[in-house]
Structures are given as structure tokens and as C-alpha cells.
């Protein structure tokens, strides 16, 4: 890394929130962390200017961002936000010498080697020493539900480097494992052309799944948002909300197990996003791990994989975005 890309702004831009941080020099911690609401700003450039103004920061030399959408070519169109921009146009508009734009879960994947025990909670699998040597022992799987469903992974390379996987695994087709889940998905197919994993495993997905649970059971459908469903499900005061959270965790377990098998994630599985890490002990009591390992002849294979919840106060993707910029220096 060189001093030519400092000071720098780093960003983790989701469908609802944009998180910014400042790194003044090589080796410095990320400071001046601030969360902005996307809907309060017309676009990325306006949000960056608002951030710099609010934190009384000078003109940055460079910027790196993880953003919740596929990054293919110069034009960026966010999946769950109206924000659109040209990478080259944004770089010129903000007066930056360098601008790196990657998928938000690619940025989070790049941050995984930097995470430490206080930022993680192991929820399943054998107790494993969390060390750089461990994470280099094989591929890592990463997924997380928030405004959408992010999916990524990390492959160790010689020399202490890592190759993140950039894909859109959240849009794989969601599958049922029993008659009740088949009925829930059939209900959803009457409303959506394609019932992807993200259609259920995200914030709005909680509401879609809650409605399906109530309708399949013949219950009245209450007008509840994702936060209400989570609250009522966690405190056990609404039976359909409780069932929704259980089905959510079961589907998430199936998707996570599929991802772990696909990547051969011997170094473990990490769960991020803004939903499940806030549920505390619930996911350990839920069908998540039972469904994660329910892969027939490969049950023992999956039982051997450690699973962690990412519970970092500061968005780790900010550090991953900075690492992506360093790799280009």
C-alpha cells in the first residue's frame, strides 16, 4: 500500500443505510464512522458530501465502497435502492484519484480475516481457534440477511492474501423440504414470479413469510412490519410470528448448508447482515443447524464446520473495502 490513496473514505452501502468511515494514513484505524439513511440523499455523491460535511473532514484522496448490488462494468444500479451512478462519473464528481467499488458482501468477505473473538459468536460446530492460520486452512462461506440476502466466500491464496467470491447467490431458487414448506412456497409463488432465497430471507421477506404462514394456516393476516414480526416472534406473543422466525431460520440453514457444500467451506461459515445477529439465542434454539447439516450422506461433513455470527459494532465491510483498495496499490 502507498500513501497515494490516503486519506480515504470507506463505505458500506446497503439498500437502506450507508455507513461511512475515514482512514487518514496507512495502518490507521477507521474513524469518524457515521450511518446515513439512503432515502435522505439523492445519491451516493450527495451522501458522501453530507458525510464529509457532518464530520468536518477534508477532501479525500481516494474512496472504496462495498455496495449491495452486482458490480459489472461502470454503471451501478442498486438492487434494493433507487441509487444509480457511473463509477468514473462519481470519481470525477468527487475529485478522487482512486475509487474502488465492489459488492458489499465481497467487502465483508475481505474483512473476515481481521475479525476477532469479541466480534464473533460461535453458534455451532466444533470449538475452533480463531486465528489467521485457521482461516487460511480452506475456503470460507459467508451469507447474511438484511435489506437483501448477501452471499459470498473467501479463498485463501499464497502469501497471506485472499480471493473473495463475488456473486448473487441470494437469488437462487428457494426449495422446500416438507409439505408445509411446499405450501408456503406455493403461496408465495402466487405473488411472485420467482421465489428466490432473498424473497424470504431478508427484511421484507419476513413480512412475505409471515403472510404466507397466516394464510396457509387460515389465520387473519395482521399488518405487521419486519421489526414487529421479529419482536413478537422473539417474545413469543404471536404464534404466527414465532412460526415465521422458525421457518426463516430453517430456510436460512438450508441455504447456508448448500453454500458450504458448494464452496467446500472447511474453514467455516459466517453469518452477517442486520437481522439474525440481533436475534441472540433464538437462532441456536431454532431449526437452523438441524437444517444446515441435513444433507444426507454429507451430514458428518457439515457437522465438522464451525459457524459464527458476526456481531461487530462497527461494520466490518468498511475494513474489507479498505483492503480492496490496498490490493490495487
C-alpha positions in Angstrom: 0.0 0.0 0.0 1.1 3.6 -0.7 0.3 7.0 0.7 -1.2 8.0 -2.6 -4.6 6.6 -1.6 -4.8 8.4 1.7 -6.7 9.9 3.3 -9.6 7.8 2.2 -13.3 7.4 2.7 -14.6 3.8 3.1 -18.2 2.9 2.8 -20.6 0.1 3.3 -23.8 0.9 1.3 -26.8 -1.3 1.8 -30.3 -1.0 0.5 -31.4 1.1 3.5 -28.3 2.5 5.2 -25.0 3.9 4.0 -22.1 3.6 6.6 -19.0 5.7 6.1 -15.6 5.8 7.8 -12.3 7.7 7.4 -8.8 6.3 7.3 -6.2 9.0 7.5 -3.0 7.1 6.8 -1.7 3.5 6.2 -2.1 1.4 9.3 -4.5 3.8 10.9 -7.8 2.6 12.4 -11.0 3.7 10.7 -12.5 6.6 12.5 -15.4 9.1 12.1 -17.8 6.3 11.5 -21.3 7.6 10.6 -24.5 5.9 9.4 -26.7 7.7 6.9 -30.2 6.8 5.7 -30.2 6.3 1.9 -33.7 7.8 1.5 -32.4 11.2 2.9 -30.0 11.6 0.0 -30.5 11.8 -3.8 -27.5 9.6 -4.5 -24.0 8.4 -3.4 -22.3 11.7 -4.2 -24.7 13.6 -2.1 -24.4 11.1 0.8 -20.5 11.3 0.6 -20.6 15.1 0.7 -23.1 15.1 3.6 -20.8 12.7 5.5 -17.7 14.8 5.0 -19.5 18.0 6.0 -21.0 16.4 9.1 -17.6 15.0 10.2 -15.7 18.2 9.3 -13.3 16.2 7.1 -11.1 17.5 4.2 -11.1 16.4 0.6 -10.2 12.6 0.5 -7.6 11.3 -2.0 -9.4 8.0 -2.5 -12.6 6.1 -1.7 -13.6 2.4 -1.5 -17.1 1.2 -1.1 -18.9 -2.1 -0.8 -22.4 -1.7 -2.3 -25.4 -4.0 -2.2 -25.7 -4.8 -5.8 -23.8 -6.6 -8.6 -20.8 -4.7 -9.8 -20.4 -5.3 -13.5 -18.9 -2.5 -15.6 -19.1 1.2 -15.0 -22.8 1.7 -14.4 -24.1 0.7 -11.0 -27.8 0.2 -10.4 -28.7 -0.8 -6.8 -31.0 -3.8 -6.4 -33.0 -2.5 -3.4 -32.5 1.2 -3.7 -33.1 3.8 -6.4 -29.5 5.0 -6.4 -27.7 4.8 -9.8 -24.3 6.1 -10.8 -21.3 5.8 -13.1 -18.1 4.7 -11.3 -16.0 7.0 -13.5 -18.5 9.8 -13.2 -18.6 9.5 -9.4 -14.8 9.5 -9.2 -14.6 12.7 -11.3 -17.5 14.4 -9.4 -15.9 13.8 -6.0 -12.4 14.7 -7.2 -10.9 11.3 -6.3 -7.6 9.9 -7.6 -8.9 6.4 -6.9 -12.3 4.9 -6.5 -12.9 1.2 -5.9 -16.5 -0.2 -6.0 -17.2 -3.8 -5.0 -20.2 -5.8 -3.8 -20.9 -5.3 -0.2 -20.6 -8.9 0.7 -17.3 -9.1 -1.2 -16.1 -6.3 1.1 -17.4 -8.2 4.1 -15.7 -11.4 3.0 -12.4 -9.4 2.7 -12.8 -8.3 6.3 -13.2 -11.8 7.7 -9.5 -12.5 8.4 -9.4 -9.3 10.5 -12.3 -10.3 12.8 -11.5 -11.3 16.4 -13.4 -13.3 19.0 -15.2 -10.3 20.6 -16.8 -9.6 17.2 -18.0 -13.2 16.7 -20.2 -15.7 18.4 -19.8 -19.3 17.5 -23.2 -21.0 17.3 -22.4 -24.5 16.0 -19.7 -26.9 15.1 -16.5 -27.9 16.9 -14.8 -25.2 19.0 -12.1 -23.8 16.7 -9.3 -21.4 17.5 -10.0 -18.3 15.5 -6.6 -17.5 14.0 -5.3 -16.3 10.7 -3.8 -19.8 10.3 -7.3 -21.3 10.8 -9.0 -19.1 8.2 -6.2 -20.0 5.7 -7.0 -23.7 6.2 -9.7 -23.7 3.5 -12.5 -21.8 1.9 -14.9 -19.8 4.0 -18.7 -19.3 3.3 -20.5 -16.0 4.1 -24.1 -15.1 4.0 -26.4 -12.6 5.7 -29.9 -11.3 5.6 -30.7 -7.6 5.7 -32.4 -5.4 3.2 -31.5 -8.3 0.8 -29.6 -11.6 1.2 -25.9 -11.2 0.7 -23.8 -14.3 -0.3 -20.0 -14.5 -0.7 -17.0 -16.5 0.2 -13.3 -16.3 0.7 -10.5 -18.4 -0.8 -7.0 -18.4 0.8 -4.1 -17.6 -1.6 -0.3 -18.0 -1.1 1.4 -15.1 0.7 -1.3 -14.3 3.1 -3.7 -12.9 0.5 -7.4 -13.9 -0.1 -9.6 -14.0 -3.1 -13.2 -13.0 -2.4 -16.1 -14.6 -4.3 -18.4 -12.0 -5.9 -21.8 -13.5 -6.9 -25.5 -13.2 -6.4 -26.2 -16.4 -4.5 -29.1 -14.7 -2.7 -31.2 -15.1 -5.9 -31.0 -18.9 -6.1 -34.4 -20.7 -6.1 -35.6 -21.4 -2.6 -36.6 -25.1 -2.1 -39.0 -26.8 0.3 -38.1 -29.9 2.4 -41.6 -30.9 3.6 -45.2 -30.4 2.8 -45.7 -27.3 5.0 -42.8 -25.5 3.4 -44.1 -26.5 -0.1 -47.4 -24.9 0.8 -45.7 -21.8 2.0 -43.6 -21.5 -1.2 -46.7 -22.3 -3.3 -48.5 -19.4 -1.5 -45.5 -17.1 -2.3 -45.5 -18.2 -6.0 -48.9 -16.8 -6.4 -47.5 -13.3 -5.6 -44.0 -13.5 -7.1 -42.8 -14.9 -10.4 -39.7 -16.4 -8.8 -39.4 -17.3 -5.1 -35.7 -16.8 -4.5 -33.9 -17.2 -1.2 -33.8 -13.4 -0.9 -37.5 -13.2 -1.4 -37.9 -14.8 2.0 -34.5 -14.3 3.7 -34.5 -10.5 4.1 -36.3 -7.8 6.0 -39.3 -7.6 3.6 -39.1 -11.4 3.3 -40.1 -11.7 7.0 -43.3 -9.9 6.1 -43.9 -12.1 3.0 -43.3 -15.2 5.0 -45.5 -14.1 7.9 -48.4 -13.5 5.5 -47.8 -16.9 3.9 -47.8 -18.6 7.3 -51.0 -17.0 8.3 -52.8 -17.7 5.0 -51.7 -21.3 4.9 -53.0 -21.8 8.5 -56.2 -19.9 7.7 -55.5 -17.2 10.2 -56.2 -13.4 9.8 -53.1 -11.6 8.4 -52.1 -8.8 10.7 -50.5 -5.7 9.2 -47.0 -6.2 10.7 -43.7 -4.9 9.6 -40.4 -6.9 9.9 -39.4 -5.3 13.2 -42.8 -6.1 14.7 -42.6 -9.7 13.4 -39.1 -10.1 14.9 -40.2 -8.6 18.3 -43.4 -10.7 18.6 -41.6 -13.8 17.4 -38.7 -13.4 19.9 -41.0 -12.7 22.9 -43.4 -15.5 21.9 -46.6 -13.4 22.0 -47.8 -14.1 18.4 -47.9 -17.8 17.3 -47.6 -16.9 13.6 -44.7 -14.6 14.2 -42.9 -17.4 16.2 -43.6 -19.8 13.3 -42.3 -17.2 10.8 -39.0 -16.9 12.6 -38.6 -20.7 12.9 -39.3 -21.1 9.1 -36.9 -18.2 8.4 -34.1 -19.9 10.3 -34.9 -23.3 8.7 -34.7 -21.9 5.2 -31.5 -20.0 6.1 -30.0 -23.2 7.4 -30.8 -25.0 4.1 -29.3 -22.2 2.0 -26.2 -22.0 4.3 -25.6 -25.7 4.1 -25.9 -25.6 0.3 -23.4 -22.8 0.2 -21.0 -24.6 2.5 -21.1 -27.7 0.3 -20.7 -25.7 -2.9 -17.6 -23.9 -1.7 -16.2 -26.7 0.4 -16.1 -24.3 3.3 -13.8 -26.3 5.6 -12.7 -23.1 7.4 -16.3 -22.4 8.4 -19.4 -20.4 7.8 -20.0 -16.8 8.8 -23.5 -15.2 9.1 -23.7 -11.4 8.9 -26.4 -9.0 7.9 -28.7 -6.9 10.0 -31.3 -9.5 11.1 -30.1 -12.8 12.5 -27.1 -11.5 14.6 -29.7 -9.4 16.6 -31.8 -12.4 17.5 -29.4 -13.6 20.2 -30.0 -17.1 21.5 -33.0 -17.7 19.2 -31.1 -19.0 16.2 -29.4 -21.6 18.4 -32.9 -22.8 19.6 -34.2 -22.7 16.0 -34.1 -25.4 13.3 -31.1 -23.5 11.7 -28.4 -26.0 12.4 -30.6 -29.1 12.0 -31.3 -27.9 8.5 -27.8 -26.8 7.9 -26.5 -30.4 8.4 -29.5 -32.2 6.9 -27.7 -33.2 3.7 -27.9 -37.0 3.8 -24.6 -38.6 3.2 -22.8 -35.3 3.9 -24.3 -34.7 7.3 -21.0 -35.6 9.1 -19.1 -33.3 6.7 -21.3 -30.3 7.7 -21.2 -31.2 11.4 -17.5 -30.6 11.3 -17.8 -27.0 10.1 -17.8 -24.1 12.7 -20.5 -21.5 12.3 -20.1 -17.9 13.6 -22.5 -14.9 13.9 -20.8 -11.6 13.1 -21.6 -9.3 15.9 -19.2 -6.4 15.4 -20.4 -3.0 16.5 -18.6 -1.3 13.5 -19.4 -2.6 10.0 -16.5 -4.9 9.2 -17.2 -4.3 5.5 -15.5 -0.9 5.9 -12.2 -2.7 6.6 -12.9 -5.0 3.7 -13.4 -2.1 1.4 -10.1 -0.6 2.5 -8.4 -3.9 1.9 -9.8 -3.9 -1.6 -8.2 -0.5 -2.2 -4.9 -1.6 -0.8 -4.8 -4.6 -3.2 -4.9 -2.2 -6.1 -2.0 -0.1 -4.8 
